[in-house]
Amino acid sequence: MPNPSVPDPELSTAAPTQAAGVVRLFGANAGGHDAAFEGWRLALDGVFDVSRPRDGGDPFRGGIVAHDFGQAVITDAHAGGQRFRRDGRTIARGGLDHFIVQLYRQGGFDGEAEGREMAVRPGDVCLFDLSRTMQTDAGQFRNVTLLLPRALLAPLVDTPDDLHGLVLDGSSGPGRILAAHLQSLVAQGALIDPADAGPVMEGTAGLIAGCFRRAMALAGPTDGEAAQVVRHGVRDAVLGAMHRFIDANLTSPELTPDALMQRFHISRPTLYRLFESSGGVVAHIRARRLRRCFAAITDPAQAHRRLSDIAYDWGFTDDTAFARAFRRSFGLSPRDARRAALEARAAGHHDGTIRALPGGDPGLQRLIRQLRTV
C-alpha cells in the first residue's frame, strides 16, 4: 500500500535550478533508444550495471540530480524500467565502500541481495551494501537515493552485515519517518551550508540505524533458544560482539566455532542459530575472509603481491579451494577481479580523475570520489 506521506508528483521534465552543491548528472526527456540509455548507463557506471528489457522499445526518459553533502551524496532520479546489477566485476571496478538507502516515491522493484529476496513498492525504503552483490528489476520509477560511507553507518549498528537487502514498509512508523527525512534532504539540499552538511549526515546515519533496527531483528532467527535472545533484546548486542571479535581475528587459525562458544559462553545450538541467516558460523567466517581478500586483491597498492600470499594472510592455505570459493562468492576469479580493478584505475575510476559524460557532467561514481570522506 503506498505511503500517504510520500507525494506522488508527475515526473518533472523541467531542468532543476542549479546551485552550489547541486549537480545534474543526466537528463533525457526523449531521444533515441540507444543514445539516451547509453548516457544513463555512463552516469551510473561503477555504481550499477544497468540494462533495459529486450522489449523496451520506447524512447528512454530519465534524469538524475545529485546533492553534495560533503561526506555523502543524495540523488533524485526518475527513469523507465530496467535491471540494476552489482556483481563481482562491478564491485571491483567501482571500488566504493558505501551503503545505499533508497526511497521509492513511484514504482518499485523485485530483486535479491545475495540471496535475500526483496520486493519494494511505492513508499518503501530499502538498503544495499555496495561491497556485496545484488540485482533488481524495476519498472518506471522515481526514487531518492542516499549514498553514505560505511564508516558513517556501520559503527551505529551491532550487525552491519545484516543490513544488505533490508526493506522498511512505507506504511510503518519508521518507514514514514525515514521517507520524510530523505525527501527533506532533497528539498533542502541546495540550501544547506557546507559547514552544516557533516552534522546533518551524522544525524541522518543515526536515524537510518534506528529505523532499520527493528527490521534487522525480524530478519534474524526467531525459533528455539535464539528466539529467547531476540525477545530479551540482547541478540543484536551478542551477535555484534561476535562479529567484531571475528573481524579482529580473521587471520588467526584458532578462529573456530569452539573458540566462539568458549569466548561468549554459549552453547553450540545457540551459536548455530544466531548465525543461521549467514549460512552458519563457518560460512560467515569464510565470507568475511573472502571479502578481506577481495579488498586486498583489488587494492592498487597491493597489485605487486601474489594472489596466493594474500589468500594465505587471510586464512586460506589451499590455492585451488580459495579460487573456487572466491569465484562462488563474487562470480569471477581472483585474477579477473584484480584485472578489472586495474583497468578501472587506468580508465580514471580510482584515481580521483573526474571524466565528463558526453553532456559535460561527471558520473555518479566519480562524483562520490571527489567528495570529502570521513
Rosetta blueprint (number, residue, H / E / L):
1 M L
2 P L
3 N L
4 P L
5 S L
6 V L
7 P L
8 D L
9 P L
10 E L
11 L L
12 S L
13 T L
14 A L
15 A L
16 P L
17 T L
18 Q L
19 A L
20 A L
21 G L
22 V E
23 V E
24 R E
25 L E
26 F E
27 G E
28 A E
29 N L
30 A L
31 G L
32 G L
33 H H
34 D H
35 A H
36 A H
37 F H
38 E H
39 G H
40 W H
41 R H
42 L H
43 A H
44 L H
45 D L
46 G L
47 V L
48 F L
49 D E
50 V E
51 S E
52 R L
53 P L
54 R L
55 D L
56 G L
57 G L
58 D L
59 P L
60 F L
61 R L
62 G E
63 G E
64 I E
65 V E
66 A E
67 H E
68 D E
69 F L
70 G L
71 Q L
72 A L
73 V E
74 I E
75 T E
76 D E
77 A E
78 H E
79 A E
80 G L
81 G L
82 Q E
83 R E
84 F E
85 R E
86 R E
87 D L
88 G H
89 R H
90 T H
91 I H
92 A H
93 R H
94 G H
95 G L
96 L L
97 D L
98 H E
99 F E
100 I E
101 V E
102 Q E
103 L E
104 Y E
105 R E
106 Q E
107 G L
108 G L
109 F E
110 D E
111 G E
112 E E
113 A E
114 E L
115 G L
116 R E
117 E E
118 M E
119 A E
120 V E
121 R L
122 P L
123 G L
124 D L
125 V E
126 C E
127 L E
128 F E
129 D E
130 L L
131 S L
132 R L
133 T L
134 M E
135 Q E
136 T E
137 D E
138 A E
139 G L
140 Q L
141 F E
142 R E
143 N E
144 V E
145 T E
146 L E
147 L E
148 L E
149 P E
150 R H
151 A H
152 L H
153 L H
154 A H
155 P H
156 L H
157 V L
158 D L
159 T L
160 P H
161 D H
162 D H
163 L L
164 H L
165 G L
166 L L
167 V E
168 L E
169 D L
170 G L
171 S L
172 S L
173 G H
174 P H
175 G H
176 R H
177 I H
178 L H
179 A H
180 A H
181 H H
182 L H
183 Q H
184 S H
185 L H
186 V H
187 A H
188 Q H
189 G H
190 A H
191 L H
192 I L
193 D L
194 P H
195 A H
196 D H
197 A H
198 G H
199 P H
200 V H
201 M H
202 E H
203 G H
204 T H
205 A H
206 G H
207 L H
208 I H
209 A H
210 G H
211 C H
212 F H
213 R H
214 R H
215 A H
216 M H
217 A H
218 L H
219 A H
220 G L
221 P L
222 T L
223 D L
224 G H
225 E H
226 A H
227 A H
228 Q H
229 V H
230 V H
231 R H
232 H L
233 G L
234 V L
235 R H
236 D H
237 A H
238 V H
239 L H
240 G H
241 A H
242 M H
243 H H
244 R H
245 F H
246 I H
247 D H
248 A H
249 N L
250 L L
251 T L
252 S L
253 P L
254 E L
255 L L
256 T L
257 P H
258 D H
259 A H
260 L H
261 M H
262 Q H
263 R H
264 F H
265 H L
266 I L
267 S L
268 R H
269 P H
270 T H
271 L H
272 Y H
273 R H
274 L H
275 F L
276 E H
277 S H
278 S H
279 G L
280 G L
281 V H
282 V H
283 A H
284 H H
285 I H
286 R H
287 A H
288 R H
289 R H
290 L H
291 R H
292 R H
293 C H
294 F H
295 A H
296 A H
297 I H
298 T L
299 D L
300 P H
301 A H
302 Q H
303 A L
304 H L
305 R L
306 R L
307 L H
308 S H
309 D H
310 I H
311 A H
312 Y H
313 D H
314 W L
315 G L
316 F L
317 T L
318 D L
319 D H
320 T H
321 A H
322 F H
323 A H
324 R H
325 A H
326 F H
327 R H
328 R H
329 S H
330 F H
331 G L
332 L L
333 S L
334 P H
335 R H
336 D H
337 A H
338 R H
339 R H
340 A H
341 A H
342 L H
343 E H
344 A H
345 R H
346 A H
347 A L
348 G L
349 H L
350 H L
351 D L
352 G L
353 T L
354 I L
355 R L
356 A E
357 L L
358 P L
359 G L
360 G L
361 D L
362 P E
363 G L
364 L H
365 Q H
366 R H
367 L H
368 I H
369 R H
370 Q H
371 L L
372 R L
373 T L
374 V L
